[in-house]
Amino acid sequence: MSATEEPGRADEPHRLSLVIPVYQGEKTLEALVAEIERLTVPFRTAAGHLAVVDEVLPVYDNGPDDSARVIRELARKHEFVRPVWLSRNFGQHPATLAGMASSGGDWIVTLDEDGQHDPGDIGSLLDAALAADASVVYGRPTNSPPHGALRNAASRGSKVVVRSLTGGTDATVYQSFRLVLGEIGRSVAAYAGPGVYLDVALGWVAGRVAQAPVTLRAEDRESGYRLRSLLSHFWRMVLSSGTRALRAVSVTGVAFAILGIAFALYLLVSRLVGGPVAEGWTSTIVVLLVGTGAILFALGIVAEYVGVAVNMAIGKPPYLIVGDPADGPLGRRQR
């Protein structure tokens, strides 16, 4: 028995809230809920932890198909299906946040509507969280995502860029199939501002982050993402990653100024030793380099203030108060 475990608490099931953003789920959602239904009865994970799906929250994001009808039929048929309705189409991440805010479980599991995420892997996510004492667990695909080679390569590249901009945050682990500690997920949903990238917001407050191996299945429908939406997705991830990119403007300005001064010294020495220097060219180049450096440096300082304002606008918190982890689901472990 671990130091944080109390007698009998290991037999109290981990209550799971499943959040499913729905945009084009008319043909896939019913089959997905049928797979989830068997998890609404308490079950044991591979590591022996007791868990149960308490609620399934399909978040209707006003897509182009007849998903609303399917959601209503599922809600009438299953007591555990509790729909969340949005006033208009907001996108996958805002819809996910809306579902998180409406959840009540010990843990929140987010998964796609298209069938590529296997509900049978949820137990693996929970085992990984408890083994690593992690508040966020991402599914780690053991196979290539069921998309084209170009989109997969672009996805990997964009995550590498974000990792460099955030100063070490490993964006390559980001996956829409994730498990989040309930109080963390609901708090993030409360403070995340418009335009924030969900996984970046989770990284602001989450403790340990872990991964669990999962197998991605073929999507049961064509992806709703197009080039424009994918670029928007990437840009939102960059903008909410912090001010590191803005700071690069200041660094560039300093580099230009140093280059201008160094070049001016070189030309001065060249003239003193009798080297050929074109009339008027020296002063023009030096003024250009030093002036450009000064302008970029000034813009960098302004950008820092803009960055602070952006962080405040998107709701980045200075801290997050949570309960004692020993009193929550992380405190329940098998002997």
C-alpha positions in Angstrom: 0.0 0.0 0.0 1.4 3.4 -0.9 1.7 6.2 1.6 -1.2 8.1 0.1 -3.6 5.1 -0.1 -6.2 4.6 2.5 -7.8 1.1 3.3 -10.8 0.4 1.1 -10.3 3.4 -1.2 -8.8 1.2 -4.0 -12.2 -0.4 -4.4 -13.9 2.9 -5.0 -14.2 3.2 -8.8 -12.6 6.0 -10.7 -15.5 7.9 -12.3 -14.9 8.8 -15.9 -16.6 11.6 -17.9 -16.2 11.1 -21.7 -16.2 14.3 -23.7 -16.9 13.9 -27.5 -16.9 17.1 -29.7 -19.4 16.4 -32.4 -19.2 18.1 -35.8 -20.0 15.3 -38.3 -21.1 12.4 -36.1 -24.3 11.4 -37.8 -22.8 8.2 -39.2 -20.3 7.4 -36.4 -21.6 8.5 -33.1 -24.1 5.7 -32.5 -21.5 3.0 -33.0 -19.0 4.8 -30.7 -21.6 5.1 -27.9 -22.4 1.4 -28.3 -18.7 0.6 -27.7 -18.7 2.9 -24.7 -21.8 1.3 -23.2 -20.0 -1.7 -21.8 -17.8 0.6 -19.8 -20.7 2.1 -17.9 -20.6 -0.9 -15.7 -17.7 -1.0 -13.3 -14.6 -2.7 -14.9 -11.0 -3.5 -14.0 -8.2 -2.0 -16.0 -5.1 -4.1 -16.9 -3.4 -2.9 -13.8 -6.4 -3.8 -11.6 -7.9 -0.4 -11.0 -11.6 -0.2 -10.8 -13.3 2.3 -13.1 -16.6 3.2 -14.6 -17.9 5.6 -17.2 -20.4 7.8 -15.4 -21.4 10.1 -18.3 -20.8 10.6 -22.0 -21.0 14.3 -23.0 -21.4 14.7 -26.8 -20.9 18.4 -27.5 -22.9 19.5 -30.5 -20.8 22.0 -32.5 -23.4 22.8 -35.2 -21.9 20.7 -38.0 -23.3 20.3 -41.5 -25.0 16.9 -41.0 -27.8 15.5 -38.8 -25.7 14.9 -35.7 -28.3 16.8 -33.5 -30.9 14.1 -34.2 -28.5 11.3 -33.4 -27.5 12.9 -30.2 -31.1 13.4 -29.1 -31.9 9.7 -29.9 -28.9 8.5 -27.9 -29.9 10.7 -25.0 -33.4 9.2 -25.0 -32.0 5.7 -25.2 -29.1 6.0 -22.7 -29.3 7.7 -19.3 -25.5 8.2 -19.3 -25.6 10.3 -22.5 -25.8 14.0 -21.5 -25.7 16.3 -24.5 -24.1 19.7 -24.4 -25.4 22.2 -27.0 -23.4 25.1 -28.4 -25.1 28.2 -29.9 -23.0 28.0 -33.1 -19.9 26.3 -34.5 -16.9 27.2 -32.3 -14.4 24.5 -33.3 -13.0 21.3 -31.8 -11.0 22.8 -28.9 -13.7 25.2 -27.6 -16.3 22.4 -27.9 -13.9 20.2 -25.9 -13.6 22.9 -23.2 -17.4 23.2 -23.1 -17.7 19.5 -22.4 -15.0 19.7 -19.7 -16.8 22.5 -18.0 -20.0 20.4 -18.0 -18.4 17.3 -16.6 -18.5 15.9 -13.1 -16.2 12.9 -13.1 -13.0 12.2 -11.3 -11.3 12.1 -14.7 -12.2 13.5 -18.1 -11.5 11.6 -21.2 -11.6 13.4 -24.6 -11.9 11.4 -27.8 -12.9 12.0 -31.4 -16.3 11.3 -32.9 -15.0 9.5 -36.0 -14.1 6.2 -34.4 -10.4 6.4 -34.7 -10.0 6.3 -30.9 -10.8 2.9 -29.3 -12.7 3.2 -26.0 -11.0 0.0 -24.9 -7.8 2.0 -24.5 -9.2 4.2 -21.8 -8.1 1.8 -19.1 -4.5 2.1 -20.4 -4.7 5.9 -20.0 -5.9 5.6 -16.4 -3.2 3.0 -15.5 -0.6 5.3 -17.0 -1.9 8.3 -14.9 -1.8 6.3 -11.7 1.5 4.7 -12.4 3.2 8.1 -13.1 1.2 10.2 -10.7 0.2 12.3 -13.7 -2.7 14.7 -14.1 -2.7 14.5 -17.9 -2.1 11.5 -20.1 -2.0 11.5 -23.9 -2.5 8.5 -26.1 0.7 7.6 -27.9 -0.2 6.1 -31.3 1.7 2.9 -32.0 0.8 3.2 -35.7 0.8 6.1 -38.1 -2.3 8.3 -37.9 -4.9 7.4 -40.6 -4.3 10.5 -42.7 -2.2 11.2 -45.7 1.6 11.2 -45.5 1.7 15.0 -46.2 -0.7 15.8 -43.4 1.2 13.6 -41.0 4.5 15.2 -41.9 3.0 18.7 -41.5 1.5 17.8 -38.1 4.9 16.6 -36.8 6.7 19.7 -38.2 4.2 22.1 -36.6 4.6 20.4 -33.2 8.4 20.7 -33.4 8.0 24.4 -34.2 5.7 24.9 -31.2 8.1 23.0 -29.0 10.9 25.4 -29.9 8.6 28.4 -29.3 7.5 27.2 -25.8 11.1 26.6 -24.6 10.8 22.8 -24.1 7.1 22.0 -23.9 6.9 18.7 -25.9 4.1 19.5 -28.3 4.8 16.2 -30.1 2.9 14.4 -27.4 -0.3 16.3 -28.1 -3.3 14.1 -29.0 -7.0 14.6 -29.0 -7.3 11.2 -27.2 -6.3 12.3 -23.7 -7.2 11.8 -20.0 -7.2 14.7 -17.6 -7.7 14.9 -13.9 -11.3 16.3 -13.5 -10.5 19.3 -11.4 -7.7 20.3 -13.7 -9.8 20.0 -16.8 -12.7 22.0 -15.3 -10.4 24.7 -14.1 -8.8 25.0 -17.5 -12.2 25.2 -19.1 -13.0 28.1 -16.7 -10.0 30.3 -17.4 -9.0 29.5 -21.0 -9.8 32.5 -23.1 -11.0 32.6 -26.8 -8.4 31.4 -29.2 -6.4 29.4 -26.7 -5.0 26.0 -27.7 -6.3 23.5 -25.3 -3.1 21.5 -24.8 -1.0 24.6 -24.2 -3.5 25.7 -21.6 -3.3 22.4 -19.9 0.5 22.7 -19.9 0.3 25.9 -17.9 -1.2 24.2 -14.8 -0.8 20.4 -15.2 1.7 18.6 -13.0 3.2 15.5 -14.6 2.3 14.6 -18.1 2.4 10.9 -19.2 1.7 8.9 -22.3 0.0 5.5 -22.9 0.3 3.4 -26.0 -2.9 3.3 -28.2 -3.8 2.1 -31.6 -5.5 4.5 -34.0 -8.2 3.0 -36.1 -9.2 4.0 -39.6 -11.7 6.9 -39.5 -15.2 6.0 -40.4 -15.7 9.2 -42.4 -13.6 11.8 -44.3 -11.8 14.2 -42.1 -13.6 17.6 -41.6 -10.2 19.4 -41.5 -9.1 21.3 -44.7 -5.9 23.2 -45.3 -7.3 26.5 -44.1 -8.6 25.0 -40.8 -5.3 23.1 -40.2 -3.4 26.3 -40.7 -5.7 28.1 -38.3 -5.2 25.3 -35.9 -1.4 25.6 -36.1 -1.5 29.4 -35.8 -3.7 29.3 -32.7 -1.2 26.9 -31.1 1.7 29.3 -31.9 -0.1 32.4 -30.6 -1.1 30.7 -27.3 2.4 29.2 -26.8 3.7 32.3 -25.0 6.0 35.2 -25.8 9.1 33.4 -26.8 8.4 34.1 -30.5 8.0 37.8 -29.7 11.3 37.8 -27.8 13.0 36.7 -31.0 12.3 40.1 -32.5 14.4 41.8 -29.8 17.2 39.3 -30.4 17.1 39.9 -34.1 17.3 43.7 -33.5 20.3 43.3 -31.2 22.0 41.1 -33.8 21.5 43.7 -36.6 22.9 46.5 -34.3 26.0 44.4 -33.5 26.5 43.6 -37.1 26.3 47.3 -38.1 28.8 48.3 -35.4 31.2 45.4 -36.4 30.9 46.3 -40.1 31.5 50.0 -39.3 34.7 49.0 -37.5 35.8 46.9 -40.4 35.3 49.7 -42.9 37.1 52.1 -40.6 40.1 49.8 -40.3 40.0 49.2 -44.1 40.1 53.0 -44.8 43.0 53.5 -42.3 45.1 50.9 -43.9 44.4 52.3 -47.4 41.9 49.7 -48.6 39.3 50.6 -51.3 36.1 51.9 -49.9 33.4 53.4 -52.1 32.5 57.0 -51.3 29.3 57.4 -49.3 28.7 53.6 -49.3 30.1 53.2 -45.8 27.9 55.6 -44.0 24.8 54.3 -45.8 25.3 50.7 -44.9 26.3 51.5 -41.3 23.2 53.7 -40.8 21.0 51.1 -42.4 22.2 48.3 -40.2 22.3 50.2 -37.0 19.0 51.9 -37.7 17.3 48.6 -38.6 18.7 47.0 -35.4 17.4 49.9 -33.3 13.9 49.7 -34.8 13.7 46.0 -34.4 14.9 46.2 -30.8 12.3 48.9 -30.0 9.6 46.7 -31.7 10.8 43.8 -29.6 10.3 45.8 -26.4 6.8 46.8 -27.5 6.2 43.2 -28.4 7.1 42.1 -24.9 4.4 44.3 -23.5 1.9 43.1 -26.1 2.9 39.5 -25.1 2.1 40.2 -21.5 -1.3 41.7 -22.5 -2.0 38.6 -24.7 -1.2 36.3 -21.9 -3.6 38.2 -19.6 -6.3 38.2 -22.4 -6.2 34.5 -23.0 -6.4 33.8 -19.3 -3.0 32.4 -18.4 -3.2 32.1 -14.5 -0.4 32.8 -12.1 -1.4 29.8 -10.1 -4.1 27.2 -9.7 -5.4 26.0 -6.3 -6.4 22.3 -6.2 -7.3 19.8 -3.5 -4.9 17.5 -1.7 -3.9 14.9 -4.4 -4.1 12.2 -1.7 -7.8 12.9 -1.2 -8.5 12.6 -4.9 -8.4 9.8 -7.5 -4.6 9.8 -7.6 -4.7 8.6 -4.0 -6.5 5.4 -4.9 -4.1 2.7 -6.0 -4.0 -1.0 -6.0 -1.9 -2.8 -3.5 
